[in-house]
Amino acid sequence: MSAAHQEPRDILNDIARQAMLDYDLLPDFSPEAQAQAHAIALPSAKLSGRDLRSAQWVSIDNDDSRDLDQLSAAQVLDATTTRLLVAIADVDASVTRGSPIDDHARHNTTSVYTAGRIFPMLPERLSTDLTSLIEGQERLAVVMQLDVTAEGAISGSDIYRATVINKAKLAYDSVASWLEGGAPVPPALAAAGLEEQLRLQDRVAQALGRVRHAQGALTLETIQTSAVFEGSLLRDLVPERTNRAHELIENVMVAANGVAARWLQAKGQPSIRRVLRTPEHWDRIVALAAEHQGQLPAAPDPVALNAFLARCREQSPDQFPDLSLAVIKLLGRGEYALELPGAPVAGHFGLAVTDYMHSTAPNRRFPDVIVQRLIKSVLDATPAPYPQSELAALANHCTLQEDNAAKVERRVAKSAAALLLHARVGQSFDAIITGAADKGTWARTVAPPVEGRIVRGFQGLKVGQKVTVRLLSTDVSRGFIDFACEK
């Protein structure tokens, strides 16, 4: 079938598949991996580690998520301390190192999320069933235990294996609407009778968040969209909004990842950290702040940068996503790095933490599987699964493939935007100028929120200026959108 007669979802899937191949990512599982997935049985859960099946576990994810990596539960210890438990799916129990499934995961290193489809790191029989912490089912987990004071300090921690049961599968939007006071209790939460449990988790997460932001964790906001399909037809691209439920999970998972990093370090084990080094181009961030009537110190300072960002977000909310994107580019990319016991740690500048790793999403990220295997080798008193040289090579490979996955996702997102607008050539849209330089002038339309290049009438336009643009043309395969500025 020619592209002209293809359904929109099929067009995007073809673009995504080719992009995967172009960036050395495997779009399909090998026959051996498929056979392995079909043959895997559910691991016996009842006798593994501590029996925490009765704990008040809940999951919070997107409405349609089925690859549930983590659960959380909390209990009050005394007037000043709450115990927070984070259960991580024991993917390693089903995915043997060096097996066909492991080889696929090791090559891609991440699930790839595109507008038309998801390319999962693990076969769906695992990630959405056997290794997913689905509601009402006994599952194996690695549990991170954090004792958190009312001020948000972590006063104690531990890691151990356990058997768990998810009592309520919850979604970000409905939880946030309820927590923020604008909606009734989500039905799954009400049915489980866990309203106070989730409010307790929210209070702990807010306390953890206050500490992080006081230390300089950056508040950034870029525009990410989700494709809305009606059958195979692309109907809209809607912006994803960060809400209180997202903040709950982010704060809890950052804390849990810190516990994992410090735990392995205390055990004298090498590991893979997630780092964002101190910016090399801080002078350019200082200059960018000056362009927005802000002043930053000459030396890198995350607290000062976050204070500047907070002011900009309050004063110019429409322009803040574009400022955030500019700052993100100047901060540089995050990466995976080998951490050796006793050696200096680069830390994560954007999160304002020294000890950080990815350990809470093993269904979706291979570095988390590596960390899980390192943790379990310590718990089981078995030899380390990876020598230092292999860990260093894996860190570099995971960084490369994560960057490649991001390129695939961006390419398909641009094509989805062009595809959504291709039938609206000649129409006019309200827009804001997002870039004006020698290499081109760019605008983002208000609805739908897509970006294109202004190829006519761009003279004299400035970043942040509100304009009306007329759609001239689209190129779906290349993700190009061309506008003319009308006023």
C-alpha positions as CSV (number, residue, x, y, z in Angstrom):
1,M,0.0,0.0,0.0
2,S,1.4,3.4,-0.9
3,A,1.9,6.1,1.7
4,A,-0.9,8.1,0.3
5,H,-3.4,5.3,1.1
6,Q,-2.0,4.3,4.5
7,E,-3.7,5.0,7.7
8,P,-2.1,7.7,9.9
9,R,-1.0,5.2,12.6
10,D,0.6,3.0,10.0
11,I,2.5,5.9,8.5
12,L,3.9,6.8,11.9
13,N,4.7,3.2,12.7
14,D,6.7,2.9,9.4
15,I,8.6,6.1,10.2
16,A,9.3,4.9,13.7
17,R,10.5,1.5,12.5
18,Q,12.9,3.0,10.0
19,A,14.1,5.5,12.7
20,M,14.8,2.6,15.0
21,L,16.9,0.9,12.4
22,D,18.7,4.2,11.5
23,Y,19.8,4.6,15.1
24,D,20.9,1.0,15.7
25,L,17.9,0.0,17.8
26,L,16.1,-3.3,17.3
27,P,12.4,-2.8,16.5
28,D,11.6,-6.5,16.9
29,F,12.4,-9.4,19.2
30,S,14.4,-12.3,17.7
31,P,12.6,-15.6,17.3
32,E,14.7,-16.9,20.2
33,A,13.6,-14.1,22.5
34,Q,9.9,-14.6,21.5
35,A,10.3,-18.4,22.2
36,Q,11.9,-17.6,25.6
37,A,9.1,-15.2,26.5
38,H,6.4,-17.8,25.6
39,A,8.2,-20.5,27.8
40,I,8.8,-18.4,30.9
41,A,6.6,-19.3,33.9
42,L,5.5,-17.0,36.7
43,P,8.2,-17.2,39.4
44,S,7.0,-18.5,42.7
45,A,6.4,-15.5,44.9
46,K,5.2,-16.8,48.3
47,L,8.5,-17.8,49.8
48,S,10.8,-15.1,48.4
49,G,12.1,-12.6,51.0
50,R,9.8,-10.9,53.5
51,D,6.1,-11.4,53.2
52,L,4.7,-7.9,52.6
53,R,1.6,-8.9,50.8
54,S,-0.6,-7.2,53.4
55,A,1.1,-3.8,53.1
56,Q,-1.0,-1.0,51.6
57,W,0.7,-1.0,48.2
58,V,-0.5,1.3,45.4
59,S,0.8,2.1,41.9
60,I,0.5,5.4,40.1
61,D,1.2,5.7,36.4
62,N,-0.4,6.8,33.2
63,D,-4.0,5.7,32.5
64,D,-3.0,3.1,29.9
65,S,0.3,1.9,31.5
66,R,0.6,-1.8,31.9
67,D,4.3,-2.1,32.6
68,L,4.1,-1.3,36.3
69,D,7.6,-1.1,37.7
70,Q,7.1,0.2,41.2
71,L,4.6,0.3,44.2
72,S,4.7,2.5,47.2
73,A,3.4,2.2,50.8
74,A,3.8,4.2,54.0
75,Q,3.3,3.8,57.7
76,V,3.7,6.2,60.6
77,L,6.4,5.1,62.9
78,D,6.1,7.9,65.5
79,A,5.2,11.6,65.8
80,T,8.2,12.7,63.7
81,T,9.0,9.8,61.3
82,T,7.2,7.9,58.5
83,R,8.5,4.7,56.9
84,L,8.2,4.8,53.2
85,L,8.5,1.5,51.2
86,V,9.2,1.4,47.5
87,A,8.8,-2.1,45.8
88,I,10.5,-2.6,42.5
89,A,9.5,-5.4,40.1
90,D,12.0,-8.2,40.3
91,V,12.7,-8.4,36.5
92,D,15.9,-10.3,37.1
93,A,13.9,-13.3,38.4
94,S,12.5,-13.9,35.0
95,V,15.2,-12.5,32.7
96,T,18.4,-14.6,32.9
97,R,21.6,-12.8,32.2
98,G,22.9,-13.7,28.7
99,S,19.5,-15.1,27.5
100,P,17.9,-14.0,24.2
101,I,15.6,-11.5,26.0
102,D,18.5,-10.1,28.0
103,D,20.5,-9.7,24.9
104,H,17.7,-7.7,23.3
105,A,17.3,-5.5,26.4
106,R,21.1,-5.1,26.6
107,H,21.2,-3.9,23.0
108,N,18.4,-1.4,23.1
109,T,18.7,-0.5,26.8
110,T,15.4,1.2,27.0
111,S,11.8,1.1,25.8
112,V,11.1,3.6,23.0
113,Y,7.9,5.6,23.2
114,T,6.7,6.9,19.8
115,A,3.4,8.5,18.8
116,G,2.2,5.5,16.9
117,R,3.5,2.6,19.1
118,I,5.8,1.6,21.9
119,F,8.8,-0.5,21.2
120,P,9.2,-2.3,24.6
121,M,12.6,-3.3,26.0
122,L,11.1,-6.6,27.2
123,P,8.4,-8.7,25.5
124,E,4.9,-7.7,26.6
125,R,4.3,-11.1,28.2
126,L,6.9,-10.0,30.8
127,S,6.6,-6.3,31.1
128,T,2.8,-6.1,31.2
129,D,2.2,-9.4,33.0
130,L,4.9,-11.6,34.6
131,T,7.2,-8.8,35.7
132,S,4.6,-6.1,36.1
133,L,3.3,-5.3,39.5
134,I,-0.3,-5.6,38.4
135,E,-3.2,-5.1,40.7
136,G,-4.3,-8.0,42.9
137,Q,-1.4,-10.4,42.0
138,E,1.5,-11.7,44.1
139,R,4.8,-10.5,42.7
140,L,8.5,-10.7,43.6
141,A,10.1,-7.3,44.4
142,V,13.2,-5.6,45.7
143,V,12.1,-3.2,48.4
144,M,13.8,0.0,49.3
145,Q,12.9,1.2,52.8
146,L,13.2,4.9,53.8
147,D,12.5,6.4,57.2
148,V,11.6,10.1,56.5
149,T,11.3,12.8,59.1
150,A,8.6,15.5,59.0
151,E,11.2,17.9,57.6
152,G,12.0,15.6,54.7
153,A,15.3,14.1,55.9
154,I,16.0,10.4,55.4
155,S,17.0,9.2,58.9
156,G,17.4,5.5,58.0
157,S,17.2,3.1,55.0
158,D,17.5,-0.5,54.0
159,I,17.0,-2.8,51.0
160,Y,15.7,-6.3,50.9
161,R,13.7,-8.8,48.9
162,A,9.9,-9.3,49.4
163,T,6.7,-10.6,48.0
164,V,4.0,-7.9,47.4
165,I,0.5,-7.4,46.1
166,N,-0.6,-4.2,44.4
167,K,-3.9,-3.1,46.2
168,A,-4.8,-0.3,43.8
169,K,-3.7,0.6,40.3
170,L,-4.1,4.4,40.1
171,A,-3.6,7.0,37.4
172,Y,-1.8,10.4,37.6
173,D,-4.6,12.7,36.5
174,S,-7.4,11.3,38.7
175,V,-5.1,11.1,41.7
176,A,-3.9,14.7,41.2
177,S,-7.4,16.0,40.8
178,W,-8.4,14.4,44.0
179,L,-5.3,15.5,46.0
180,E,-5.7,19.0,44.8
181,G,-9.3,19.0,45.9
182,G,-11.2,19.3,42.6
183,A,-12.5,15.7,42.1
184,P,-13.9,12.7,44.0
185,V,-11.7,9.9,45.2
186,P,-10.5,7.7,42.3
187,P,-12.7,4.6,42.3
188,A,-9.8,2.1,42.6
189,L,-8.5,4.0,45.6
190,A,-12.0,4.2,47.2
191,A,-12.6,0.5,46.6
192,A,-9.4,-0.4,48.4
193,G,-10.1,2.0,51.3
194,L,-6.6,3.6,51.0
195,E,-7.4,7.3,50.9
196,E,-5.5,8.1,54.0
197,Q,-2.6,5.9,52.9
198,L,-2.2,8.0,49.7
199,R,-2.5,11.3,51.6
200,L,0.2,10.1,53.9
201,Q,2.4,9.2,50.9
202,D,1.7,12.7,49.5
203,R,2.8,14.4,52.7
204,V,6.0,12.5,52.8
205,A,6.7,13.2,49.1
206,Q,6.0,16.9,49.5
207,A,8.5,17.0,52.4
208,L,11.1,15.2,50.3
209,G,10.5,17.6,47.5
210,R,10.9,20.7,49.7
211,V,14.4,19.5,50.7
212,R,15.4,18.8,47.1
213,H,14.3,22.2,45.9
214,A,15.9,24.0,48.8
215,Q,19.2,22.3,47.7
216,G,18.7,23.5,44.1
217,A,16.8,20.8,42.3
218,L,15.8,22.6,39.1
219,T,12.2,23.2,38.2
220,L,12.0,22.9,34.4
221,E,9.0,22.6,32.1
222,T,9.1,21.6,28.5
223,I,6.1,20.9,26.2
224,Q,5.7,17.2,25.6
225,T,2.6,16.0,23.8
226,S,0.7,12.7,23.7
227,A,-0.9,11.5,20.5
228,V,-4.7,11.0,20.6
229,F,-5.9,8.4,18.2
230,E,-9.5,7.4,17.2
231,G,-8.9,4.0,15.9
232,S,-6.0,4.5,13.5
233,L,-6.7,8.2,12.9
234,L,-4.6,10.8,14.6
235,R,-7.1,13.3,16.1
236,D,-4.9,15.5,18.3
237,L,-1.7,16.1,20.1
238,V,-2.4,17.2,23.7
239,P,0.2,18.6,26.1
240,E,1.3,16.5,29.1
241,R,0.9,18.5,32.3
242,T,2.9,17.8,35.4
243,N,0.7,17.6,38.4
244,R,0.8,16.7,42.1
245,A,0.7,13.0,41.5
246,H,3.7,13.3,39.1
247,E,5.5,15.2,41.8
248,L,4.6,12.5,44.4
249,I,6.2,9.7,42.3
250,E,9.2,11.9,41.2
251,N,10.0,12.8,44.8
252,V,9.7,9.3,46.1
253,M,11.6,7.7,43.2
254,V,14.5,10.2,43.4
255,A,14.8,9.4,47.1
256,A,14.7,5.6,46.5
257,N,17.3,5.9,43.8
258,G,19.5,7.8,46.2
259,V,19.1,5.0,48.8
260,A,20.1,2.4,46.2
261,A,23.2,4.3,45.2
262,R,24.4,4.8,48.8
263,W,23.5,1.2,49.8
264,L,25.7,-0.2,47.1
265,Q,28.5,2.2,47.9
266,A,28.3,1.3,51.6
267,K,28.6,-2.4,50.6
268,G,31.8,-1.6,48.7
269,Q,30.3,-2.5,45.3
270,P,31.0,-0.7,42.0
271,S,27.8,0.4,40.2
272,I,26.4,2.5,37.4
273,R,25.3,6.0,38.4
274,R,23.1,8.4,36.5
275,V,25.0,11.7,36.5
276,L,24.6,15.2,35.1
277,R,27.9,16.9,35.5
278,T,28.5,20.5,36.5
279,P,27.7,22.5,33.3
280,E,30.7,23.3,31.1
281,H,28.9,26.2,29.5
282,W,27.8,27.9,32.7
283,D,28.9,31.2,31.2
284,R,26.3,30.8,28.5
285,I,23.6,30.1,31.1
286,V,24.6,33.3,32.9
287,A,24.3,35.1,29.6
288,L,20.9,33.6,28.9
289,A,19.7,34.7,32.4
290,A,20.9,38.2,31.6
291,E,18.8,38.3,28.5
292,H,15.8,37.6,30.8
293,Q,16.8,40.3,33.3
294,G,18.3,37.8,35.6
295,Q,21.7,37.7,37.3
296,L,23.5,34.5,38.2
297,P,26.9,34.1,40.0
298,A,30.0,33.4,37.9
299,A,30.4,29.9,39.4
300,P,27.8,27.1,38.8
301,D,25.1,27.4,41.5
302,P,21.9,25.3,41.2
303,V,20.1,27.1,44.0
304,A,20.6,30.5,42.2
305,L,19.6,29.0,38.9
306,N,16.4,27.5,40.3
307,A,15.5,30.8,41.9
308,F,15.9,32.5,38.6
309,L,13.8,29.8,36.8
310,A,11.0,30.2,39.4
311,R,10.8,33.9,38.8
312,C,10.7,33.4,35.1
313,R,7.9,30.8,35.4
314,E,5.8,33.2,37.5
315,Q,6.4,36.2,35.3
316,S,6.3,34.7,31.8
317,P,4.5,31.3,31.9
318,D,4.0,31.2,28.1
319,Q,7.7,31.6,27.4
320,F,8.9,29.3,30.3
321,P,8.9,26.0,28.3
322,D,11.2,27.6,25.7
323,L,13.5,29.0,28.4
324,S,13.5,25.6,30.1
325,L,14.5,23.9,26.8
326,A,17.3,26.4,26.3
327,V,18.6,25.7,29.8
328,I,18.4,22.0,29.3
329,K,20.5,22.2,26.2
330,L,23.1,24.3,27.9
331,L,23.2,21.9,31.0
332,G,24.3,19.1,28.7
333,R,23.1,15.5,28.6
334,G,22.8,13.2,31.5
335,E,24.9,10.0,31.2
336,Y,25.6,6.7,32.9
337,A,29.0,6.4,34.6
338,L,30.9,3.8,36.5
339,E,31.1,4.5,40.2
340,L,33.9,2.9,42.2
341,P,33.8,2.7,46.0
342,G,35.8,5.5,47.6
343,A,36.2,7.4,44.3
344,P,34.7,10.9,43.7
345,V,31.1,11.0,42.4
346,A,30.0,13.5,39.7
347,G,26.5,13.7,41.1
348,H,23.4,15.1,39.3
349,F,23.4,18.9,38.9
350,G,19.8,19.1,37.8
351,L,18.4,17.1,40.7
352,A,20.9,18.7,43.1
353,V,21.9,15.3,44.5
354,T,25.3,13.6,44.8
355,D,24.1,10.0,45.0
356,Y,21.8,9.0,42.2
357,M,21.2,6.0,40.0
358,H,18.4,4.6,37.9
359,S,17.0,1.6,39.7
360,T,13.2,1.9,39.9
361,A,12.1,1.0,36.3
362,P,13.6,-2.3,35.3
363,N,10.8,-3.2,32.9
364,R,11.7,-0.1,30.8
365,R,15.4,0.6,31.4
366,F,18.4,-1.8,31.2
367,P,20.6,0.2,33.7
368,D,17.9,-0.5,36.3
369,V,18.2,-4.3,35.6
370,I,22.0,-4.0,36.0
371,V,21.5,-2.3,39.3
372,Q,19.0,-4.8,40.4
373,R,21.4,-7.6,39.7
374,L,24.1,-5.8,41.7
375,I,21.8,-5.4,44.7
376,K,20.6,-9.0,44.6
377,S,24.2,-10.3,44.4
378,V,24.9,-8.5,47.7
379,L,21.7,-9.7,49.3
380,D,22.4,-13.3,48.2
381,A,26.1,-13.1,48.9
382,T,27.0,-14.3,45.4
383,P,29.7,-13.0,43.1
384,A,29.1,-9.7,41.4
385,P,27.4,-10.2,38.0
386,Y,29.5,-7.7,36.1
387,P,33.3,-7.0,36.4
388,Q,34.3,-3.3,36.5
389,S,35.4,-3.3,32.9
390,E,32.1,-4.6,31.7
391,L,30.2,-2.1,33.9
392,A,32.2,0.8,32.4
393,A,31.4,-0.4,28.8
394,L,27.7,-0.9,29.7
395,A,27.5,2.6,31.1
396,N,28.8,4.1,27.8
397,H,26.5,1.8,25.8
398,C,23.4,2.7,27.8
399,T,24.2,6.4,27.4
400,L,24.6,6.0,23.6
401,Q,21.4,4.0,23.2
402,E,19.3,6.2,25.4
403,D,20.4,9.2,23.3
404,N,19.5,7.2,20.1
405,A,16.0,6.4,21.6
406,A,15.4,10.1,22.3
407,K,16.3,10.9,18.6
408,V,13.8,8.3,17.4
409,E,11.1,9.7,19.7
410,R,11.8,13.3,18.5
411,R,11.8,12.3,14.8
412,V,8.4,10.6,15.1
413,A,7.0,13.4,17.2
414,K,7.8,15.9,14.5
415,S,6.3,13.6,11.8
416,A,3.1,13.3,14.0
417,A,2.8,17.0,14.2
418,A,3.2,17.4,10.4
419,L,0.7,14.6,9.9
420,L,-1.8,16.2,12.2
421,L,-1.7,19.5,10.3
422,H,-1.3,18.2,6.8
423,A,-5.0,18.6,6.0
424,R,-5.0,22.2,7.4
425,V,-2.7,23.9,4.9
426,G,-3.9,27.4,4.4
427,Q,-5.4,27.8,7.9
428,S,-4.2,30.4,10.4
429,F,-3.1,29.7,14.0
430,D,-2.2,31.8,17.1
431,A,1.4,31.2,17.9
432,I,4.4,32.4,19.9
433,I,7.9,32.9,18.5
434,T,10.3,30.3,20.0
435,G,13.5,30.9,18.1
436,A,14.8,33.8,16.1
437,A,18.4,33.5,14.8
438,D,20.5,33.4,11.6
439,K,19.7,29.7,11.2
440,G,15.9,30.3,11.2
441,T,12.9,31.6,12.9
442,W,10.5,29.2,14.7
443,A,7.0,29.4,16.1
444,R,4.9,27.2,18.3
445,T,1.2,27.2,17.7
446,V,-1.1,27.4,20.7
447,A,-3.5,24.6,19.7
448,P,-2.3,22.1,18.8
449,P,1.1,22.8,20.4
450,V,3.4,22.1,17.5
451,E,6.5,23.9,16.2
452,G,7.3,24.9,12.7
453,R,9.6,27.2,10.8
454,I,8.5,30.6,9.6
455,V,9.7,30.9,6.0
456,R,7.8,34.1,5.1
457,G,7.5,37.3,7.0
458,F,10.0,36.5,9.7
459,Q,11.9,39.7,9.6
460,G,12.0,41.6,12.9
461,L,10.3,38.9,14.9
462,K,11.6,38.3,18.5
463,V,11.5,35.3,20.8
464,G,8.3,35.4,23.0
465,Q,6.4,37.6,20.5
466,K,2.8,36.5,20.0
467,V,1.8,36.2,16.3
468,T,-0.6,34.8,13.8
469,V,0.8,32.3,11.4
470,R,-0.6,30.6,8.3
471,L,0.3,27.0,7.5
472,L,2.0,26.8,4.1
473,S,3.1,23.2,3.9
474,T,4.0,20.0,5.7
475,D,6.4,17.1,5.0
476,V,5.4,14.2,7.1
477,S,8.4,11.9,6.3
478,R,10.8,14.6,7.4
479,G,8.7,16.2,10.1
480,F,8.8,19.6,8.5
481,I,6.1,22.3,9.0
482,D,6.4,25.7,7.2
483,F,4.5,28.9,8.2
484,A,4.1,32.4,7.0
485,C,3.7,35.1,9.6
486,E,0.6,37.2,9.0
487,K,1.0,39.7,11.9
